Amino acid sequence: MVFYSRCFSMLYLLQPDTSARANTSVDTFQTANSTFELRGRGSTSNPQNGSHTSQECTRRSVIPNSLREFKLSELKEATKDFNESCKIGEGGFGKVHKGSVKSLEDPFKDIDVAVKRGNRGQKGYRQWETEVNVLGDVKLQHPNLVKLIGYCNEDHENESNWLLVYEYMPNGSVDDHLSAKSTTPLSWVRRLKIARDAATGLAYLHEGMDKQIIFRDFKPPNILLDREWNAKLSDFGFARNGPQDGWTHVSTAVVGTKGYAAPEYVQTGRMTSKIDVWSYGIFLEELITGQRPVAQNNPEKNPQFLRWVCCYAGDGNSKLSIDPRLENYSEKSMEKVIFIAKMCLAKEPKSRPTMSVVLKMVNEAIALEDQQLQDASKS
């Protein structure tokens, strides 16, 4: 589990729910082209709630034929042998370098790409394979999901050569612009559009296909911005199929980022689409405040308690502090977004809205902002 920090507030007692059922003893990720499985070596099952744990990885995957297969030599040339001067990012999977490759449509044209190079180890390969199978699926194409162009796995003995090649996103991540160090803070209008784009991407994953996909690591660093500032979800290394056939949840190992992971998921490992909704609520609070979430265990050190302390809302009774870098915004649209965030951060997962409902409310907030701009232009 990756632990990062930014800040919100909530204090509550987490109680185990023994009534829900997990839909499988195997944590599986399926696309149109492949199946990815995590099976437990001596995996355990709770007969009362049907939950299971998974530890050992077995794979039976087929590389999607929609992807371009690159040679290692091509990507070395494209990134100047992965020179530090070309590095544009680094995360749990590995380093990301900007590069330039020949276009298949026009061999005389070069296109900018982002090349992500995986870390060594079983975990690194597993994330590489999941991303290939998720974003390489021809049925999983959407304007608000980053486009995976191709891959490289030329040297199977050298794990550091697990490479992914994406469309290049010149405006970086949302996290870059929310940072206090950013020289290009996002306007409220732009933040609202990013919120809409991100909600659209999540709604598509949850509700737009035959099988539900749960992102599991939704946060500003994984929301990238293209040349026109359109937002796209990236980094699908932790994505998994949601519960199927009437089951309430999937029990799986807990992954993601501390401060963004839903409390019931952290405590029980029970995965539903509502864990992404929770993460989206944290993301909205970041857009509002410009602050990152911080999660801490409470002083009693009781595993049944989690205390989520917010640097800008104190004990949870104070109002959210608006990012001082925001100069012009509609009070009504701001109140609407604060309300949406509160709904997404409901203690009970069932009380949280679906992402399609969230998207509808975000569009309403945008309409309120547009109305104020129109009124201002007339006066």
Wavefront OBJ file of the C-alpha trace (Angstrom):
o trace
v 0.000 0.000 0.000
v 1.333 3.400 -0.982
v 1.053 6.151 1.612
v 0.890 9.810 0.641
v -0.735 12.751 2.334
v -3.190 15.745 1.801
v -5.991 16.816 4.442
v -9.701 16.441 5.353
v -11.653 15.816 8.507
v -13.862 13.083 9.918
v -13.971 11.097 13.148
v -15.924 7.886 13.335
v -16.060 4.299 14.530
v -15.735 1.590 11.908
v -17.752 -1.530 12.663
v -17.264 -4.785 10.737
v -20.202 -5.765 8.537
v -20.687 -9.517 8.665
v -23.791 -9.592 6.501
v -22.236 -8.834 3.131
v -20.955 -11.482 0.736
v -17.924 -11.388 -1.524
v -18.521 -12.707 -4.995
v -15.444 -14.883 -5.399
v -12.523 -16.534 -3.690
v -10.338 -15.350 -6.537
v -9.619 -11.665 -7.125
v -10.025 -11.518 -10.909
v -9.689 -8.778 -13.453
v -11.320 -9.518 -16.810
v -11.348 -7.605 -20.045
v -12.536 -8.652 -23.475
v -9.113 -10.108 -24.191
v -7.783 -11.573 -20.962
v -8.268 -12.673 -17.391
v -5.935 -11.711 -14.603
v -6.109 -13.655 -11.335
v -4.762 -13.335 -7.834
v -5.130 -16.655 -6.049
v -4.342 -17.250 -2.433
v -1.704 -19.802 -1.503
v -3.627 -21.485 1.242
v -6.134 -18.673 0.818
v -8.652 -18.273 3.582
v -12.405 -17.962 3.379
v -14.810 -16.734 6.010
v -17.921 -18.922 5.719
v -19.993 -16.279 7.457
v -19.453 -13.488 4.999
v -17.840 -15.198 2.030
v -14.743 -13.019 2.100
v -11.361 -14.261 0.964
v -7.733 -13.223 0.886
v -5.383 -13.526 -2.095
v -1.597 -13.741 -2.101
v -0.186 -15.746 -4.966
v -0.292 -14.472 -8.517
v -1.183 -16.701 -11.474
v -1.547 -15.284 -14.981
v -3.275 -16.387 -18.117
v -3.354 -13.274 -20.210
v -3.250 -12.386 -23.887
v -1.693 -9.099 -24.980
v -4.456 -7.063 -26.661
v -3.853 -6.812 -30.399
v -5.018 -3.192 -30.356
v -1.643 -2.167 -28.920
v 1.614 -1.399 -30.684
v 4.580 -3.538 -29.659
v 7.773 -1.493 -29.339
v 11.345 -2.729 -29.391
v 13.494 -1.780 -26.437
v 15.958 -0.103 -28.786
v 13.157 2.151 -30.116
v 12.238 3.366 -26.661
v 15.853 3.868 -25.639
v 16.347 6.065 -28.688
v 13.070 7.886 -28.014
v 14.058 8.768 -24.432
v 17.819 9.262 -24.959
v 18.415 5.980 -23.124
v 16.018 6.996 -20.353
v 18.054 10.077 -19.583
v 17.138 12.003 -16.446
v 16.681 15.126 -18.584
v 13.673 13.411 -20.180
v 12.087 12.320 -16.903
v 8.650 13.866 -16.375
v 7.403 11.858 -13.415
v 7.858 8.994 -10.996
v 5.370 6.875 -9.076
v 4.852 3.500 -7.477
v 5.213 1.727 -10.814
v 8.439 3.425 -11.876
v 9.806 6.435 -13.736
v 8.104 8.165 -16.652
v 10.088 9.729 -19.499
v 8.984 11.921 -22.358
v 9.952 10.616 -25.763
v 9.250 10.849 -29.461
v 8.367 7.894 -31.729
v 7.402 7.476 -35.383
v 3.710 7.617 -36.159
v 2.283 4.465 -37.759
v -0.172 6.562 -39.771
v 2.558 8.841 -41.139
v 6.132 7.447 -41.031
v 7.493 10.959 -41.652
v 5.789 12.289 -38.537
v 6.972 11.979 -34.942
v 4.551 11.893 -32.026
v 5.272 12.756 -28.399
v 4.732 9.938 -25.910
v 5.176 9.218 -22.224
v 7.167 6.040 -21.541
v 6.643 4.414 -18.157
v 9.333 1.966 -17.079
v 8.309 -0.624 -14.492
v 10.169 -1.466 -11.310
v 11.655 -4.871 -10.641
v 9.695 -7.520 -8.791
v 6.463 -9.463 -9.051
v 4.407 -6.436 -8.036
v 5.856 -4.365 -10.865
v 5.051 -7.000 -13.463
v 1.545 -7.446 -12.109
v 0.807 -3.724 -12.440
v 2.341 -3.668 -15.930
v 0.158 -6.548 -17.070
v -2.995 -5.096 -15.565
v -2.474 -1.770 -17.337
v -1.829 -3.521 -20.643
v -4.993 -5.572 -20.317
v -7.191 -2.719 -19.080
v -6.181 0.123 -21.383
v -5.416 -2.166 -24.309
v -8.993 -3.445 -24.341
v -10.669 -2.018 -27.458
v -13.939 -1.873 -25.522
v -12.359 0.386 -22.902
v -11.808 3.497 -24.982
v -13.033 6.829 -23.651
v -12.020 10.503 -24.007
v -11.479 10.759 -20.237
v -9.170 7.751 -19.973
v -5.529 8.180 -20.949
v -4.696 6.346 -24.178
v -2.198 3.490 -24.010
v -0.386 3.390 -27.359
v 1.800 0.333 -26.823
v 4.146 -1.686 -24.661
v 7.507 -3.389 -24.550
v 8.397 -6.631 -22.812
v 11.246 -7.662 -25.058
v 13.609 -9.109 -22.472
v 11.615 -11.394 -20.196
v 14.625 -11.992 -17.982
v 15.156 -8.307 -17.314
v 12.150 -7.070 -15.356
v 13.208 -3.438 -15.683
v 12.226 -3.631 -19.363
v 8.503 -3.730 -18.640
v 7.502 -0.586 -20.475
v 4.249 1.176 -21.264
v 3.877 3.884 -23.926
v 1.079 6.453 -23.486
v -0.145 9.544 -25.240
v 1.790 12.507 -23.897
v -0.187 14.854 -21.650
v 1.617 18.227 -21.876
v -0.106 19.911 -18.924
v 0.949 17.284 -16.407
v -1.213 16.111 -13.520
v -3.856 17.914 -11.494
v -1.591 17.420 -8.484
v 1.109 19.513 -10.183
v -1.237 22.496 -10.373
v -2.760 22.097 -6.907
v 0.689 22.136 -5.342
v 1.622 25.246 -3.387
v 4.743 25.417 -5.558
v 2.736 25.651 -8.763
v 3.133 28.826 -10.789
v -0.062 27.979 -12.698
v -2.812 27.547 -10.069
v -6.080 26.332 -11.520
v -9.022 28.731 -11.772
v -12.353 27.641 -10.295
v -13.869 27.298 -13.777
v -11.029 24.994 -14.781
v -11.317 23.001 -11.544
v -15.005 22.463 -12.219
v -14.279 21.198 -15.727
v -11.620 18.830 -14.365
v -14.115 17.596 -11.764
v -16.610 16.919 -14.556
v -14.065 15.111 -16.731
v -12.885 12.948 -13.841
v -16.464 12.105 -12.817
v -17.247 11.212 -16.438
v -14.287 8.814 -16.550
v -15.243 7.110 -13.280
v -18.918 6.891 -14.265
v -17.863 5.149 -17.471
v -15.755 2.621 -15.577
v -18.535 1.934 -13.075
v -21.611 2.063 -15.261
v -20.694 2.358 -18.939
v -19.758 -1.217 -19.799
v -20.961 -4.791 -19.359
v -18.489 -5.307 -16.507
v -17.863 -2.784 -13.779
v -14.272 -1.653 -13.232
v -13.159 -0.160 -9.929
v -10.178 2.170 -10.203
v -8.921 1.796 -6.580
v -6.314 4.575 -6.731
v -8.185 7.728 -7.711
v -6.213 10.861 -6.736
v -4.913 14.086 -8.363
v -1.535 12.605 -9.453
v -3.490 10.047 -11.519
v -5.547 12.689 -13.326
v -3.603 14.023 -16.306
v -4.281 17.099 -18.446
v -3.900 17.275 -22.210
v -3.040 20.309 -24.310
v -6.623 21.638 -24.078
v -6.757 20.955 -20.307
v -9.081 17.994 -20.721
v -8.672 15.622 -17.758
v -8.028 11.900 -18.214
v -7.650 9.102 -15.679
v -4.296 7.327 -15.740
v -2.378 4.595 -13.905
v -4.669 1.559 -13.982
v -2.240 -0.790 -12.256
v -4.632 -1.364 -9.333
v -7.881 -1.551 -11.339
v -10.108 -4.587 -10.744
v -13.494 -5.934 -11.784
v -16.288 -4.981 -9.422
v -18.800 -7.419 -7.888
v -20.887 -9.383 -10.377
v -24.047 -11.497 -10.405
v -25.784 -9.774 -7.528
v -22.902 -9.965 -5.057
v -22.331 -7.042 -2.733
v -18.555 -6.743 -2.885
v -15.237 -8.327 -3.806
v -12.797 -9.113 -1.004
v -9.247 -8.320 -2.004
v -5.897 -7.085 -0.763
v -5.990 -3.400 0.161
v -4.073 -1.200 -2.267
v -4.134 2.484 -3.079
v -3.017 5.637 -1.336
v -3.521 6.449 2.316
v -5.697 9.508 2.692
v -7.722 8.614 -0.410
v -8.711 5.011 0.392
v -12.233 4.570 1.778
v -12.298 3.625 5.474
v -14.418 0.487 5.089
v -12.035 -0.751 2.390
v -8.953 -0.084 4.542
v -10.508 -1.970 7.446
v -12.094 -4.958 5.701
v -10.679 -5.196 2.159
v -14.236 -5.202 0.815
v -14.239 -3.534 -2.569
v -17.226 -1.818 -4.182
v -17.558 1.108 -6.567
v -18.268 3.303 -3.533
v -14.563 3.278 -2.612
v -13.913 5.293 -5.791
v -16.767 7.630 -4.837
v -15.085 8.250 -1.473
v -11.773 9.027 -3.211
v -13.617 11.408 -5.514
v -14.994 13.228 -2.463
v -11.461 13.725 -1.148
v -10.457 14.988 -4.583
v -13.276 17.562 -4.518
v -12.121 18.815 -1.127
v -8.644 19.250 -2.606
v -10.081 21.293 -5.476
v -11.896 23.457 -2.940
v -9.071 23.943 -0.443
v -5.824 23.261 -2.289
v -4.834 21.025 0.665
v -3.797 17.382 0.703
v -5.427 14.725 2.944
v -3.710 13.312 5.991
v -4.864 10.095 7.693
v -3.740 9.063 11.153
v -4.566 6.308 13.630
v -6.303 7.682 16.686
v -4.404 7.955 19.980
v -6.073 4.853 21.447
v -4.440 2.742 18.705
v -7.590 0.661 18.510
v -7.815 -0.971 15.057
v -11.593 -0.458 15.105
v -11.077 3.312 15.079
v -9.679 5.492 12.369
v -9.309 9.214 12.897
v -9.072 11.347 9.790
v -7.642 14.719 10.743
v -7.917 17.722 8.461
v -5.382 20.492 8.525
v -7.921 23.069 7.379
v -11.131 21.937 9.078
v -9.807 21.197 12.564
v -12.163 18.942 14.497
v -14.552 18.526 11.613
v -17.034 21.169 12.791
v -15.422 24.049 10.899
v -16.174 24.959 7.328
v -13.729 24.074 4.583
v -11.180 26.810 3.945
v -11.371 27.978 0.349
v -8.068 27.944 -1.516
v -6.802 31.557 -1.263
v -5.515 31.296 -4.831
v -9.125 31.206 -6.061
v -10.090 34.778 -6.902
v -13.378 34.647 -8.791
v -16.054 32.035 -8.249
v -19.759 31.705 -7.721
v -20.742 31.198 -4.081
v -23.598 28.971 -5.251
v -21.353 26.714 -7.335
v -18.857 26.486 -4.476
v -21.607 25.511 -2.019
v -22.834 22.899 -4.488
v -19.409 21.284 -4.805
v -18.952 21.299 -1.012
v -22.330 19.527 -0.771
v -21.292 16.934 -3.374
v -18.051 16.240 -1.518
v -19.983 15.748 1.721
v -22.277 13.222 0.032
v -19.327 11.306 -1.413
v -17.724 11.158 2.049
v -20.758 9.646 3.784
v -19.707 7.178 6.485
v -21.969 4.433 5.132
v -20.986 3.364 1.585
v -24.640 2.797 0.637
v -25.368 6.439 1.447
v -22.852 7.672 -1.111
v -24.212 8.506 -4.583
v -23.225 6.662 -7.729
v -20.780 8.395 -10.036
v -23.515 9.059 -12.603
v -25.455 10.966 -9.929
v -22.247 12.771 -8.910
v -21.653 13.752 -12.541
v -25.180 15.163 -12.791
v -24.597 17.298 -9.684
v -21.212 18.530 -10.918
v -22.873 19.629 -14.168
v -25.398 21.540 -12.047
v -22.529 23.290 -10.254
v -21.032 24.229 -13.629
v -24.398 25.627 -14.733
v -24.495 27.804 -11.603
v -21.008 29.110 -12.381
v -21.950 29.795 -16.004
v -25.035 31.706 -14.882
v -22.980 33.989 -12.661
v -20.572 34.685 -15.512
v -23.497 35.564 -17.799
v -25.025 37.826 -15.152
v -21.670 39.545 -14.622
v -21.269 40.194 -18.352
v -24.677 41.865 -18.512
v -24.036 44.208 -15.596
l 1 2 3 4 5 6 7 8 9 10 11 12 13 14 15 16 17 18 19 20 21 22 23 24 25 26 27 28 29 30 31 32 33 34 35 36 37 38 39 40 41 42 43 44 45 46 47 48 49 50 51 52 53 54 55 56 57 58 59 60 61 62 63 64 65 66 67 68 69 70 71 72 73 74 75 76 77 78 79 80 81 82 83 84 85 86 87 88 89 90 91 92 93 94 95 96 97 98 99 100 101 102 103 104 105 106 107 108 109 110 111 112 113 114 115 116 117 118 119 120 121 122 123 124 125 126 127 128 129 130 131 132 133 134 135 136 137 138 139 140 141 142 143 144 145 146 147 148 149 150 151 152 153 154 155 156 157 158 159 160 161 162 163 164 165 166 167 168 169 170 171 172 173 174 175 176 177 178 179 180 181 182 183 184 185 186 187 188 189 190 191 192 193 194 195 196 197 198 199 200 201 202 203 204 205 206 207 208 209 210 211 212 213 214 215 216 217 218 219 220 221 222 223 224 225 226 227 228 229 230 231 232 233 234 235 236 237 238 239 240 241 242 243 244 245 246 247 248 249 250 251 252 253 254 255 256 257 258 259 260 261 262 263 264 265 266 267 268 269 270 271 272 273 274 275 276 277 278 279 280 281 282 283 284 285 286 287 288 289 290 291 292 293 294 295 296 297 298 299 300 301 302 303 304 305 306 307 308 309 310 311 312 313 314 315 316 317 318 319 320 321 322 323 324 325 326 327 328 329 330 331 332 333 334 335 336 337 338 339 340 341 342 343 344 345 346 347 348 349 350 351 352 353 354 355 356 357 358 359 360 361 362 363 364 365 366 367 368 369 370 371 372 373 374 375 376 377 378 379
